[in-house]
Amino acid sequence: MAQKRPRLAVLDGLRLVAALMVVFCHYTASNDAWGKPAKTLFPELHRVTQYTWVGVEVFFLISGFVICMSSWGKKLGDFVVSRVTRLYPAYWFALILTVTVITLFPEVRQVRSWTDVLVNFTMLQEGFRVHSVDGVYWTLFVEMKFYLLFAIVVWRGVTYRQCVLFCGLWTVASMIMQVAPSDFLDMWTEPSFTPYFVGGIALYLVHRFGPNLLLGGIVLFSFVLAELQVSRRVLRLQYDTTNVHHTIPAWPAQLVVAGAFLFMTLLALGVFNRIQWRWLTVAGAMTYPLYLLHQAIGLAVLHHLRNRVPALPLVLGVVAAMLLLSWLVHRFVERPVSKWLGKAMKQGMADLRRHSDPPIREERSAVASVPPEEPVKMLTRT
C-alpha cells in the first residue's frame, strides 16, 4: 500500500531552473534580438547557454512524473478539467499580451495572420500546421499529445500495472517509428521525447511504491534512449542561428540530461523530502507563465534597448522583469480564471453525465412509475 509522502517542494524549484535554462538560451545564445552573433556579446556565457535548450527535455521528464502523480485516483472528466484549467488561462493571457507587443514592435517577431492568431487560442495550431505566435508554443502541443495518450490510462483507471503497460507500449511504438517511419506514428509517439515522459512516469511509481528491478529497468532504459535522442537533437540544432558556422559536441547536453535523471531519481527515493522551503512553491507557480511570456516579448525588449544598455545587465534586468510579470500573471490572472473555468467545466461534466443515460433507460423508469392499477381504470372507463 502506498505511503503518504510530503510535498515535493524541490520539484517546483527544478521546474523554475528548467524554465530559466530556456530563457537564457533564447536571450544569450540566440542572435535574434541583437542584430549580431550573440557569441560575440557573451563569449563565455554562450558556451553554456548554447546547450540550455535542454531545459525543455527536463520539463518533459518532470511532466511524466507530475501527470502520473496528479491523475492518480481521478476519473477521466476530472483529469480533463484539471489539464484545461492548468494550461489555458495563463496561455490565453500570454498569447494576447504577446500579440499586442509584437504588433507594436514587429522587428524581431511578427503576426503573420490574424486567422493564425485565432487558431493559436485553441493551442492546437501545431496539429493543423499553423504558425505559432511564439516559438515556445510547440512544446505545449507535445505536452497535449502526452495528456491525450495518458487519458487512456486515466479512463481505464490509473494503477501500477496500467502505468507500466503504458510505458512499455509507448516505448515500443516510438521504436517502430524509428525503423518504419509513419507520419501518424511520428505525430503521436514523439520518439525524440518519449524517454523523458516514460522515465518520469516510472520515477513516480518508484516514489509511490518504492524501487524494484522492474521500475529500475524502465528508468535505466529510458535514460539510455534519452541520451541517444538528445545527441540527435544536438546534430539537428547545431546549424541553427544559435551556433552558425561551427559544430558543437553532444556530451554537454547529455551531461545535463544525466543530471536531470539523477536528480529526479534522488527525489523519487525521498532524498529531498526534508526540504520544504515555501519560496519553492512560489517558484513553481511562476514557471509556466515565465515560459509562455519570455521569448517574443523579451526579445522585443532586448532588441529595443540593445544599444542603450550593456548586454549582460540588460539580459539580467529583462529576466528579473519577466519573473515579476510571471508572478503577477499567476496571482491576478491564472489563479482567478482557473477557479472560474474549473467551476464552469465541472458543471459541464456534470451535465454530460446526467444527460448521457440511454433513452431506453428513461422510458423504462417512466413505465415503472405508472401505478399498476392505472391501466385497469382506463379500461373500465372505456
C-alpha positions as CSV (number, residue, x, y, z in Angstrom):
1,M,0.0,0.0,0.0
2,A,1.3,3.4,-0.9
3,Q,2.6,5.6,2.0
4,K,1.7,9.2,2.3
5,R,4.7,11.4,1.4
6,P,5.4,15.1,1.9
7,R,5.0,17.7,-0.8
8,L,7.8,17.6,-3.3
9,A,8.8,21.3,-3.0
10,V,12.2,20.7,-4.6
11,L,10.3,19.6,-7.8
12,D,8.9,23.2,-8.0
13,G,12.4,24.6,-7.8
14,L,13.6,22.3,-10.6
15,R,10.8,23.5,-12.8
16,L,11.9,27.1,-12.4
17,V,15.5,26.1,-13.1
18,A,14.4,24.4,-16.3
19,A,12.5,27.5,-17.4
20,L,15.4,29.8,-16.7
21,M,17.6,27.5,-18.8
22,V,15.4,28.1,-21.8
23,V,15.1,31.8,-21.1
24,F,18.9,32.3,-21.0
25,C,19.3,30.2,-24.2
26,H,16.9,32.5,-26.0
27,Y,18.4,35.7,-24.6
28,T,22.2,34.9,-24.8
29,A,22.6,32.0,-27.3
30,S,20.2,33.2,-30.0
31,N,21.1,36.0,-32.3
32,D,17.6,37.3,-32.9
33,A,17.5,40.2,-30.5
34,W,21.0,41.5,-31.0
35,G,21.5,42.0,-34.8
36,K,24.9,40.3,-34.4
37,P,26.2,37.0,-33.2
38,A,25.3,36.5,-29.6
39,K,28.6,34.7,-29.2
40,T,30.5,38.0,-29.6
41,L,28.4,39.6,-26.8
42,F,28.6,36.7,-24.4
43,P,31.8,34.8,-25.3
44,E,31.9,32.8,-22.1
45,L,28.2,32.6,-21.2
46,H,27.4,31.4,-24.7
47,R,29.4,28.3,-24.3
48,V,27.0,27.2,-21.6
49,T,23.7,28.7,-22.8
50,Q,24.0,27.2,-26.3
51,Y,23.0,24.0,-24.6
52,T,20.4,25.2,-22.1
53,W,17.6,24.5,-24.6
54,V,17.8,21.1,-22.8
55,G,15.6,22.6,-20.2
56,V,12.7,21.5,-22.5
57,E,13.8,17.9,-22.0
58,V,13.9,18.4,-18.3
59,F,10.4,19.8,-18.4
60,F,9.2,16.7,-20.2
61,L,10.8,14.4,-17.6
62,I,9.1,16.4,-14.8
63,S,5.8,16.3,-16.7
64,G,5.8,12.5,-16.8
65,F,6.3,12.4,-13.0
66,V,3.7,15.1,-12.2
67,I,0.9,14.0,-14.5
68,C,1.1,10.4,-13.2
69,M,1.0,11.8,-9.6
70,S,-1.8,14.3,-10.2
71,S,-4.1,11.9,-12.1
72,W,-3.9,9.1,-9.5
73,G,-7.4,8.2,-8.3
74,K,-9.1,10.7,-10.7
75,K,-11.8,10.0,-13.2
76,L,-11.4,11.0,-16.8
77,G,-13.6,14.0,-16.5
78,D,-11.7,15.3,-13.5
79,F,-8.4,14.7,-15.4
80,V,-9.7,16.8,-18.4
81,V,-10.8,19.6,-16.1
82,S,-7.5,19.7,-14.3
83,R,-5.5,19.8,-17.5
84,V,-7.6,22.5,-19.2
85,T,-7.6,24.8,-16.1
86,R,-3.9,24.3,-15.7
87,L,-2.9,25.0,-19.3
88,Y,-5.3,27.6,-20.8
89,P,-5.8,30.6,-18.5
90,A,-2.1,31.7,-18.4
91,Y,-1.7,30.7,-22.1
92,W,-4.6,32.9,-23.3
93,F,-3.3,35.9,-21.4
94,A,0.2,35.3,-22.6
95,L,-1.0,35.0,-26.2
96,I,-3.0,38.3,-26.0
97,L,0.0,40.1,-24.5
98,T,2.5,38.6,-27.0
99,V,0.3,39.5,-30.0
100,T,0.0,43.1,-28.6
101,V,3.7,43.5,-28.1
102,I,4.9,42.1,-31.5
103,T,2.2,44.1,-33.3
104,L,3.5,47.3,-31.8
105,F,7.2,46.2,-32.1
106,P,7.5,43.8,-35.1
107,E,11.2,44.0,-35.6
108,V,12.0,40.5,-34.1
109,R,8.7,38.6,-34.3
110,Q,5.6,39.4,-36.4
111,V,2.0,38.4,-36.6
112,R,1.7,36.6,-39.8
113,S,-2.1,36.2,-40.0
114,W,-5.0,37.1,-37.7
115,T,-6.5,33.8,-38.6
116,D,-3.4,32.1,-37.3
117,V,-3.8,34.1,-34.1
118,L,-7.3,32.8,-33.6
119,V,-6.2,29.2,-34.2
120,N,-3.5,29.7,-31.6
121,F,-6.2,30.2,-29.0
122,T,-7.0,26.5,-29.3
123,M,-3.4,25.5,-28.6
124,L,-3.8,23.0,-31.4
125,Q,-2.1,25.1,-34.1
126,E,0.9,22.8,-34.5
127,G,-1.5,19.9,-35.3
128,F,-3.1,22.0,-38.1
129,R,0.3,23.2,-39.3
130,V,-0.5,26.7,-38.4
131,H,2.4,29.1,-37.3
132,S,2.7,29.5,-33.6
133,V,2.6,33.1,-32.5
134,D,5.5,32.4,-30.0
135,G,8.2,29.9,-30.8
136,V,7.9,28.2,-27.4
137,Y,4.3,27.1,-28.0
138,W,5.4,24.0,-30.0
139,T,6.2,22.2,-26.7
140,L,2.7,22.7,-25.5
141,F,1.4,20.6,-28.3
142,V,3.8,17.8,-27.4
143,E,2.5,18.0,-23.8
144,M,-1.1,17.9,-25.0
145,K,-0.4,14.8,-27.0
146,F,1.0,13.2,-23.9
147,Y,-2.1,14.2,-22.0
148,L,-4.4,12.7,-24.6
149,L,-2.4,9.4,-24.6
150,F,-2.3,9.2,-20.9
151,A,-6.0,9.9,-20.8
152,I,-6.5,6.3,-22.0
153,V,-4.8,5.2,-18.8
154,V,-7.0,7.5,-16.7
155,W,-10.1,6.2,-18.4
156,R,-9.2,2.6,-17.6
157,G,-8.0,3.6,-14.1
158,V,-4.5,4.7,-13.1
159,T,-2.8,1.8,-11.5
160,Y,0.7,0.4,-11.2
161,R,0.0,-2.2,-13.8
162,Q,-1.6,0.2,-16.3
163,C,1.2,2.7,-16.0
164,V,3.9,0.1,-16.6
165,L,1.9,-1.2,-19.6
166,F,1.6,2.3,-21.0
167,C,5.4,2.9,-20.6
168,G,6.1,-0.3,-22.4
169,L,3.7,0.2,-25.3
170,W,4.7,3.8,-25.9
171,T,8.4,2.9,-26.0
172,V,7.8,0.1,-28.4
173,A,5.6,2.4,-30.6
174,S,8.4,5.0,-30.7
175,M,10.9,2.3,-31.7
176,I,8.7,1.1,-34.5
177,M,8.6,4.7,-35.7
178,Q,12.4,4.7,-36.0
179,V,12.5,1.6,-38.2
180,A,9.2,2.1,-40.1
181,P,8.6,5.8,-40.4
182,S,5.0,6.9,-40.5
183,D,3.5,10.4,-40.2
184,F,0.8,9.1,-37.9
185,L,3.3,7.4,-35.6
186,D,5.7,10.3,-35.7
187,M,2.9,12.7,-34.6
188,W,1.7,10.5,-31.7
189,T,4.8,8.7,-30.4
190,E,7.1,11.7,-30.3
191,P,10.2,9.5,-30.3
192,S,12.6,12.4,-29.5
193,F,10.8,13.0,-26.2
194,T,9.2,9.6,-25.3
195,P,12.0,8.6,-23.0
196,Y,11.5,11.6,-20.8
197,F,7.8,11.1,-20.2
198,V,8.2,7.4,-19.7
199,G,11.1,7.9,-17.4
200,G,9.1,10.4,-15.4
201,I,6.2,8.0,-15.0
202,A,8.4,5.2,-13.8
203,L,10.1,7.5,-11.3
204,Y,6.8,8.5,-9.9
205,L,6.0,4.8,-9.4
206,V,9.3,4.5,-7.6
207,H,8.3,7.4,-5.4
208,R,4.9,6.0,-4.6
209,F,5.6,2.3,-4.3
210,G,9.3,2.0,-3.8
211,P,12.2,0.8,-6.1
212,N,12.4,-2.6,-7.6
213,L,14.2,-4.2,-10.6
214,L,11.2,-3.6,-13.0
215,L,10.9,0.1,-12.4
216,G,14.7,0.5,-12.3
217,G,14.9,-1.2,-15.7
218,I,12.3,1.2,-17.2
219,V,14.2,4.2,-15.8
220,L,17.5,3.0,-17.0
221,F,16.2,2.1,-20.4
222,S,14.5,5.5,-20.7
223,F,17.8,7.2,-19.7
224,V,19.8,5.4,-22.4
225,L,17.2,6.3,-25.0
226,A,17.1,9.9,-23.8
227,E,20.9,10.1,-24.2
228,L,20.5,8.9,-27.7
229,Q,17.8,11.3,-28.6
230,V,19.4,14.4,-27.1
231,S,22.6,13.7,-29.1
232,R,20.5,13.6,-32.2
233,R,18.8,16.9,-31.2
234,V,22.3,18.5,-31.0
235,L,23.0,17.4,-34.5
236,R,19.8,18.9,-35.8
237,L,20.2,22.2,-33.9
238,Q,23.9,22.8,-34.3
239,Y,23.3,24.5,-37.7
240,D,20.6,26.8,-36.3
241,T,21.2,30.5,-35.9
242,T,22.4,29.8,-32.3
243,N,25.5,28.0,-33.5
244,V,26.1,29.3,-37.0
245,H,29.4,28.4,-38.7
246,H,30.5,25.8,-36.2
247,T,29.5,22.4,-34.8
248,I,29.3,21.5,-31.2
249,P,29.8,18.2,-29.3
250,A,26.8,16.4,-27.8
251,W,28.3,15.5,-24.5
252,P,27.4,18.7,-22.6
253,A,23.7,18.2,-23.4
254,Q,24.0,14.5,-22.5
255,L,25.5,15.6,-19.2
256,V,22.5,17.8,-18.4
257,V,20.1,15.0,-19.2
258,A,22.1,12.7,-16.9
259,G,22.0,15.2,-14.2
260,A,18.2,15.6,-14.6
261,F,17.6,11.8,-14.4
262,L,19.9,11.6,-11.3
263,F,18.2,14.5,-9.6
264,M,14.7,13.0,-10.3
265,T,15.9,9.6,-9.1
266,L,17.1,11.0,-5.8
267,L,13.8,12.9,-5.5
268,A,11.8,9.7,-6.1
269,L,13.8,7.9,-3.4
270,G,12.9,10.7,-0.9
271,V,16.3,12.2,-0.5
272,F,14.9,15.8,-0.7
273,N,11.8,15.2,1.4
274,R,13.0,17.4,4.3
275,I,13.4,20.4,2.0
276,Q,10.1,22.3,2.4
277,W,11.1,25.9,1.7
278,R,7.9,28.0,1.0
279,W,9.6,30.0,-1.7
280,L,10.0,26.9,-3.8
281,T,6.2,26.7,-4.2
282,V,6.1,30.3,-5.4
283,A,8.9,29.5,-7.8
284,G,6.9,26.6,-9.2
285,A,3.8,28.7,-9.6
286,M,5.8,31.3,-11.7
287,T,7.3,28.7,-14.0
288,Y,4.5,28.3,-16.6
289,P,3.8,32.0,-17.1
290,L,7.5,32.7,-17.3
291,Y,7.9,30.1,-20.0
292,L,4.9,31.4,-22.0
293,L,5.9,35.1,-21.8
294,H,9.6,35.3,-22.0
295,Q,10.5,34.7,-25.7
296,A,8.8,37.0,-28.1
297,I,8.2,39.8,-25.5
298,G,11.7,39.5,-24.1
299,L,13.4,39.5,-27.4
300,A,11.4,42.7,-28.4
301,V,12.6,44.4,-25.3
302,L,16.2,43.3,-25.7
303,H,16.2,44.5,-29.4
304,H,14.9,48.0,-28.5
305,L,17.3,48.5,-25.6
306,R,20.4,46.8,-27.0
307,N,22.2,50.0,-28.0
308,R,21.3,51.8,-24.7
309,V,22.2,49.3,-22.0
310,P,25.2,46.9,-21.8
311,A,24.2,43.5,-22.9
312,L,24.6,41.4,-19.7
313,P,22.9,43.9,-17.4
314,L,20.2,44.2,-19.9
315,V,19.6,40.5,-20.0
316,L,19.6,40.2,-16.2
317,G,17.2,43.1,-16.0
318,V,14.8,41.6,-18.5
319,V,14.9,38.2,-16.8
320,A,14.1,40.0,-13.5
321,A,11.2,41.8,-15.1
322,M,9.9,38.6,-16.7
323,L,10.0,36.9,-13.3
324,L,7.9,39.7,-11.7
325,L,5.5,39.7,-14.6
326,S,5.1,35.9,-14.3
327,W,4.2,36.2,-10.6
328,L,1.7,39.0,-11.4
329,V,0.1,36.8,-14.1
330,H,-0.1,33.8,-11.8
331,R,-1.6,35.9,-8.9
332,F,-4.1,38.0,-10.8
333,V,-4.9,36.1,-13.9
334,E,-4.1,32.4,-13.7
335,R,-5.5,31.7,-10.2
336,P,-8.9,33.5,-10.5
337,V,-9.5,32.5,-14.2
338,S,-8.6,28.9,-13.4
339,K,-11.0,28.9,-10.5
340,W,-13.8,30.2,-12.6
341,L,-13.0,27.9,-15.5
342,G,-12.8,24.9,-13.2
343,K,-16.3,25.6,-11.8
344,A,-17.8,26.0,-15.3
345,M,-16.1,22.8,-16.6
346,K,-17.2,20.8,-13.6
347,Q,-20.8,21.9,-14.3
348,G,-20.4,20.9,-17.9
349,M,-19.1,17.5,-17.0
350,A,-22.0,17.0,-14.5
351,D,-24.4,17.9,-17.3
352,L,-22.6,15.5,-19.6
353,R,-23.0,12.6,-17.1
354,R,-26.6,13.5,-16.3
355,H,-27.8,13.6,-19.9
356,S,-25.7,10.6,-21.1
357,D,-28.1,7.8,-19.9
358,P,-29.5,5.8,-22.8
359,P,-33.1,6.8,-23.7
360,I,-34.4,3.3,-23.2
361,R,-33.5,3.6,-19.5
362,E,-35.6,6.8,-19.2
363,E,-38.6,5.0,-20.9
364,R,-38.4,2.1,-18.5
365,S,-38.2,4.4,-15.5
366,A,-41.3,6.2,-16.8
367,V,-43.3,3.0,-17.3
368,A,-42.2,1.8,-13.8
369,S,-43.5,5.0,-12.3
370,V,-47.1,4.3,-13.5
371,P,-49.3,2.6,-10.8
372,P,-50.3,-0.9,-11.8
373,E,-54.0,-0.2,-11.3
374,E,-54.0,2.7,-13.7
375,P,-54.5,0.6,-16.9
376,V,-57.4,-1.2,-15.3
377,K,-59.2,2.1,-14.5
378,M,-58.7,3.2,-18.1
379,L,-60.3,0.0,-19.5
380,T,-63.2,0.4,-17.1
381,R,-63.9,3.9,-18.2
382,T,-63.8,2.8,-21.9
